[in-house]
Amino acid sequence: MNVQNSKTIDEAGIRALIDQRVKAVHAKDAQAVLSCLAADFVQFSLAPPLISTMTNAKAYDAWFANWQGPIGTEIHDLAIAVSGDLGVSHSLNLMTGTTTDGHDVNLWYRQTLCFRKIDSAWTSTPRCRSTWTAVSALRSISSRNARHSRQPAFRGEGYADDC
């Protein structure tokens, strides 16, 4: 097999793993989410404890309990790079759903994922995420400027970078 074919196969494997995780979150299936992660998985996030392994189903089940129905994730502008047994992806994602208190969520975030091939299978390793939220559908010049300056353009909108 030539290098280009191997790279294409590896990129497809990573894309399948991302899709598998999206489906697991949609179904609120903690075990399926965990099956996507390497044993030494680490997540860097804005919320305390800032660094989390999130490798037990109870933590995911507790988070899933805050949502009514399925949790949607749309992946936009996905880019994947592979070199040997290591891979990285980045994308803009939209998470949607309704919390148990009836709040509709439309949360945009930038996600960078790292992958490692272990025994011919891709797993997700450390990741980091930046979040862009807006309670209004309004998209104006001021909100674009706020995104770059990290200053809210109007009440209810903000930017957070957790890597």
C-alpha positions as CSV (number, residue, x, y, z in Angstrom):
1,M,0.0,0.0,0.0
2,N,1.4,3.4,-0.9
3,V,1.7,6.3,1.6
4,Q,-1.3,8.3,0.0
5,N,-3.6,5.3,0.3
6,S,-2.5,4.7,3.9
7,K,-3.1,8.4,4.8
8,T,-6.6,8.3,3.2
9,I,-7.5,5.2,5.1
10,D,-6.2,6.7,8.4
11,E,-8.1,9.9,7.8
12,A,-11.3,7.9,7.1
13,G,-10.6,6.0,10.4
14,I,-10.4,9.2,12.3
15,R,-13.5,10.6,10.6
16,A,-15.4,7.4,11.6
17,L,-14.2,7.8,15.2
18,I,-15.5,11.4,15.3
19,D,-18.8,10.3,13.8
20,Q,-19.0,7.5,16.4
21,R,-18.6,9.9,19.2
22,V,-21.2,12.3,17.8
23,K,-23.7,9.4,17.6
24,A,-22.9,8.3,21.1
25,V,-23.4,11.9,22.5
26,H,-26.7,12.2,20.5
27,A,-27.9,8.9,22.1
28,K,-26.5,9.9,25.5
29,D,-24.7,6.6,25.6
30,A,-21.8,7.0,28.1
31,Q,-20.2,3.6,27.3
32,A,-20.2,4.4,23.6
33,V,-18.5,7.8,24.3
34,L,-15.9,6.1,26.4
35,S,-15.2,3.5,23.7
36,C,-13.8,6.4,21.6
37,L,-11.2,7.5,24.1
38,A,-7.7,6.3,24.8
39,A,-7.1,5.0,28.3
40,D,-4.9,8.0,29.0
41,F,-7.4,10.5,27.6
42,V,-7.2,14.1,29.0
43,Q,-9.6,17.0,28.3
44,F,-8.7,20.6,29.0
45,S,-11.8,22.6,29.6
46,L,-13.0,26.0,30.9
47,A,-15.1,24.6,33.7
48,P,-13.4,23.3,36.8
49,P,-11.5,21.1,37.3
50,L,-9.9,22.5,34.1
51,I,-8.1,19.2,33.4
52,S,-10.3,16.1,33.4
53,T,-9.9,12.5,32.3
54,M,-13.7,12.0,32.0
55,T,-13.0,8.3,31.7
56,N,-15.9,7.0,33.8
57,A,-19.5,6.5,32.7
58,K,-20.9,8.2,35.8
59,A,-19.4,11.6,34.8
60,Y,-21.0,11.4,31.3
61,D,-24.3,10.1,32.7
62,A,-24.4,13.0,35.2
63,W,-23.9,15.5,32.3
64,F,-26.4,13.7,30.0
65,A,-29.0,13.9,32.9
66,N,-29.0,17.7,32.3
67,W,-30.5,17.3,28.8
68,Q,-34.0,16.5,27.6
69,G,-33.9,14.2,24.6
70,P,-31.0,13.9,22.2
71,I,-27.9,16.2,22.1
72,G,-27.2,17.3,18.5
73,T,-23.7,18.0,17.2
74,E,-23.0,19.4,13.7
75,I,-19.3,19.2,12.6
76,H,-18.3,22.1,10.2
77,D,-15.0,22.7,8.4
78,L,-13.4,19.5,9.6
79,A,-9.7,19.1,8.8
80,I,-7.7,16.0,9.6
81,A,-3.9,15.6,9.4
82,V,-2.1,12.2,9.9
83,S,1.5,11.3,10.4
84,G,2.3,7.7,11.2
85,D,0.4,6.7,14.4
86,L,-0.6,10.2,15.3
87,G,-3.4,12.4,14.0
88,V,-5.0,15.7,14.7
89,S,-8.3,17.3,13.7
90,H,-9.9,20.7,14.1
91,S,-13.4,21.8,13.4
92,L,-16.2,24.3,14.2
93,N,-19.0,22.5,15.9
94,L,-22.6,23.3,16.8
95,M,-24.1,21.6,19.8
96,T,-27.9,21.8,20.1
97,G,-30.4,20.5,22.5
98,T,-32.7,21.4,25.4
99,T,-31.7,21.4,29.0
100,T,-34.0,19.8,31.6
101,D,-35.0,23.3,32.7
102,G,-36.3,24.0,29.2
103,H,-33.4,26.2,28.0
104,D,-32.7,25.7,24.2
105,V,-28.9,25.5,23.6
106,N,-27.2,26.5,20.4
107,L,-23.5,26.4,21.3
108,W,-20.7,26.9,18.7
109,Y,-17.3,25.7,19.7
110,R,-13.9,25.2,18.1
111,Q,-12.6,21.7,18.8
112,T,-9.1,20.3,18.3
113,L,-8.7,16.6,18.8
114,C,-5.6,14.5,19.0
115,F,-5.6,10.8,18.0
116,R,-3.3,7.9,18.4
117,K,-3.4,4.6,16.6
118,I,-3.1,1.7,19.1
119,D,-3.2,-1.8,17.8
120,S,-4.4,-0.6,14.4
121,A,-7.4,1.3,15.9
122,W,-7.7,5.1,16.3
123,T,-8.5,6.5,19.7
124,S,-9.0,10.1,20.9
125,T,-6.3,11.4,23.2
126,P,-5.9,15.0,24.7
127,R,-8.3,17.6,23.3
128,C,-9.0,21.2,23.8
129,R,-12.0,23.3,23.0
130,S,-12.9,27.0,22.6
131,T,-16.5,28.0,22.9
132,W,-18.5,30.8,21.2
133,T,-22.0,31.2,22.5
134,A,-24.9,33.6,21.6
135,V,-28.4,33.7,23.0
136,S,-29.4,35.8,20.0
137,A,-29.3,34.8,16.4
138,L,-28.1,38.3,15.6
139,R,-24.8,38.2,13.7
140,S,-23.4,41.7,13.3
141,I,-20.1,43.4,12.7
142,S,-19.9,44.1,16.4
143,S,-20.3,40.4,17.3
144,R,-17.5,39.5,14.8
145,N,-15.3,42.1,16.3
146,A,-16.1,40.9,19.8
147,R,-15.1,37.4,18.8
148,H,-11.7,38.6,17.9
149,S,-11.3,40.9,20.9
150,R,-12.9,38.4,23.3
151,Q,-15.3,41.0,24.5
152,P,-19.0,40.4,24.5
153,A,-20.8,42.4,21.8
154,F,-24.1,42.3,23.7
155,R,-25.5,40.7,26.8
156,G,-25.7,36.9,26.6
157,E,-22.9,36.5,24.1
158,G,-19.3,35.5,25.0
159,Y,-16.2,33.8,24.0
160,A,-14.0,31.4,26.0
161,D,-10.8,29.7,25.0
162,D,-9.9,26.7,27.2
163,C,-6.6,25.5,25.7
